[in-house]
Amino acid sequence: MAELLPYKISTLVYLRNTAGELLLMQRRKEPNLGLWSCIGGKLEMATGESPAQAARREVAEEVGLELGDDDLHLFGLIAERAYEGSVHWLMFLFDCRRRLEGLPDEIREGRFAFHPPEGIDQLPVPETDRVALWPLWFQNRGGFTMMRADCSPGSPVRVQVEQEMAAPGRE
């Protein structure tokens, strides 16, 4: 039987600078306190905010970069069941086509740093990011993948791909 937990909807945005390094934030609060993660946040559901609107708002609030509709590509969707045993998450994953010129200032939620793509696997990141989201970004950020992850406490994260469309030109 599925655990009866609240369901939250959020976005994550994968941003890079002009050198191709990835912008990550080391979080100062839960969830994921102390871990490095992409920019993102919860949808303002009471206002009917769409996932793309939430992604643009979060990037503007956290990084100070105003994005247009064509600056984002939705490359993934993941449903995380029983994250930290307290909540289910539905996350929309966006790759940002615009590049950052410089490092954003620190914010209340955390501090920013640019990381080379080849160094991501050496960073402390959330477990679902390590086993599902980063591999997806590296392998199919130009396509689209829908996944589910069982994050129940006491067992390793189990990920199942439910649907995948390869990036154009990739089989």
C-alpha positions as CSV (number, residue, x, y, z in Angstrom):
1,M,0.0,0.0,0.0
2,A,1.3,3.5,-0.9
3,E,2.3,5.8,1.9
4,L,-0.2,8.6,2.5
5,L,2.1,11.7,2.3
6,P,1.6,15.2,0.9
7,Y,2.5,15.7,-2.8
8,K,4.5,18.7,-3.8
9,I,5.3,20.0,-7.3
10,S,8.6,21.7,-8.1
11,T,11.1,22.6,-10.8
12,L,14.8,22.2,-11.2
13,V,16.8,24.3,-13.7
14,Y,20.2,23.3,-15.0
15,L,22.2,26.4,-15.7
16,R,25.7,26.8,-17.1
17,N,28.1,29.7,-17.6
18,T,29.8,30.7,-20.8
19,A,32.7,28.2,-20.1
20,G,30.2,25.3,-19.8
21,E,30.5,24.9,-16.0
22,L,27.3,24.1,-14.1
23,L,25.8,26.4,-11.5
24,L,24.9,24.7,-8.3
25,M,23.8,25.9,-4.9
26,Q,25.0,24.5,-1.6
27,R,21.7,24.5,0.4
28,R,21.5,26.2,3.8
29,K,18.1,24.6,4.7
30,E,16.1,21.5,4.3
31,P,15.4,19.7,2.2
32,N,19.0,18.7,1.2
33,L,20.8,20.8,3.8
34,G,24.5,21.0,2.9
35,L,24.1,19.3,-0.4
36,W,24.7,20.8,-3.9
37,S,21.7,21.1,-6.1
38,C,20.3,23.0,-9.1
39,I,18.2,26.1,-8.9
40,G,14.6,25.4,-8.4
41,G,11.6,25.5,-6.1
42,K,7.9,24.8,-5.6
43,L,5.1,25.9,-7.9
44,E,2.8,28.6,-6.6
45,M,-0.2,26.4,-7.1
46,A,-2.7,28.8,-5.6
47,T,-2.0,31.2,-8.5
48,G,-2.1,28.5,-11.2
49,E,1.6,28.9,-12.0
50,S,2.8,26.5,-14.7
51,P,6.1,24.6,-14.3
52,A,7.8,26.8,-16.9
53,Q,6.6,30.0,-15.1
54,A,7.9,28.6,-11.8
55,A,11.3,27.8,-13.4
56,R,11.6,31.3,-14.8
57,R,10.5,32.8,-11.5
58,E,12.9,30.7,-9.4
59,V,15.9,31.6,-11.8
60,A,15.0,35.3,-11.6
61,E,14.6,35.2,-7.8
62,E,17.7,33.1,-7.0
63,V,20.1,34.0,-9.8
64,G,18.8,37.4,-11.1
65,L,18.5,36.1,-14.7
66,E,15.3,36.9,-16.6
67,L,14.4,34.1,-19.0
68,G,12.0,34.0,-21.9
69,D,9.9,31.1,-23.1
70,D,12.5,29.8,-25.5
71,D,15.3,29.8,-22.9
72,L,14.1,26.6,-21.3
73,H,13.9,23.0,-22.6
74,L,11.8,20.5,-20.5
75,F,14.0,17.4,-20.6
76,G,12.6,15.4,-17.8
77,L,9.9,14.7,-15.3
78,I,10.4,12.6,-12.1
79,A,8.0,11.4,-9.5
80,E,9.8,10.8,-6.2
81,R,7.8,8.6,-3.8
82,A,8.4,9.0,-0.1
83,Y,11.3,11.4,-0.3
84,E,13.0,11.4,3.1
85,G,9.9,9.5,4.3
86,S,7.9,12.8,4.5
87,V,6.7,13.9,1.1
88,H,6.1,12.8,-2.5
89,W,7.6,15.1,-5.2
90,L,6.7,15.7,-8.8
91,M,9.7,17.6,-10.4
92,F,9.9,19.2,-13.8
93,L,13.5,19.3,-15.1
94,F,14.6,22.1,-17.4
95,D,17.8,22.7,-19.2
96,C,18.5,26.5,-19.6
97,R,19.8,27.5,-23.1
98,R,21.0,30.9,-21.9
99,R,24.4,31.1,-20.3
100,L,25.4,33.0,-17.2
101,E,28.2,35.6,-17.4
102,G,29.2,35.5,-13.7
103,L,28.6,33.9,-10.3
104,P,25.3,35.1,-8.6
105,D,25.5,36.5,-5.1
106,E,24.7,34.3,-2.1
107,I,21.1,34.1,-1.1
108,R,19.3,33.1,2.1
109,E,18.8,29.5,0.7
110,G,22.5,29.0,0.0
111,R,25.7,29.8,-1.7
112,F,26.5,29.4,-5.4
113,A,29.5,27.9,-7.2
114,F,30.3,26.8,-10.8
115,H,31.4,23.2,-11.2
116,P,32.9,21.5,-14.2
117,P,30.5,18.8,-15.5
118,E,33.2,16.1,-15.0
119,G,33.3,16.9,-11.3
120,I,29.6,16.6,-10.5
121,D,30.0,12.9,-9.4
122,Q,32.5,14.0,-6.7
123,L,30.1,16.5,-5.0
124,P,27.7,15.7,-2.2
125,V,24.4,15.8,-4.0
126,P,20.9,14.4,-3.1
127,E,20.8,10.6,-3.8
128,T,18.1,10.8,-6.5
129,D,20.2,13.5,-8.3
130,R,23.2,11.1,-8.2
131,V,21.4,8.0,-9.5
132,A,18.8,9.5,-11.8
133,L,18.8,13.2,-12.5
134,W,22.5,13.8,-13.3
135,P,22.8,10.7,-15.5
136,L,19.6,11.9,-17.3
137,W,21.0,15.4,-17.8
138,F,24.3,14.0,-19.2
139,Q,22.6,11.4,-21.5
140,N,19.4,13.0,-22.8
141,R,19.0,16.7,-21.9
142,G,18.1,17.4,-25.5
143,G,15.2,14.8,-25.4
144,F,12.6,14.0,-22.8
145,T,12.4,11.3,-20.2
146,M,9.8,10.6,-17.6
147,M,10.8,8.5,-14.5
148,R,9.6,7.5,-11.1
149,A,11.8,6.9,-8.1
150,D,11.1,5.1,-4.9
151,C,12.9,7.0,-2.2
152,S,11.5,5.1,0.8
153,P,13.8,5.3,3.8
154,G,15.9,2.3,4.6
155,S,16.5,1.2,1.0
156,P,18.5,2.5,-2.0
157,V,16.7,4.8,-4.4
158,R,15.1,2.7,-7.1
159,V,14.5,4.4,-10.4
160,Q,12.2,3.3,-13.3
161,V,12.1,5.0,-16.7
162,E,8.5,5.2,-17.8
163,Q,8.9,7.0,-21.1
164,E,11.8,8.3,-23.1
165,M,12.2,10.2,-26.3
166,A,15.8,10.6,-27.5
167,A,17.2,14.0,-28.5
168,P,16.9,14.7,-32.2
169,G,19.7,13.0,-34.1
170,R,20.2,10.5,-31.2
171,E,18.9,6.9,-31.5
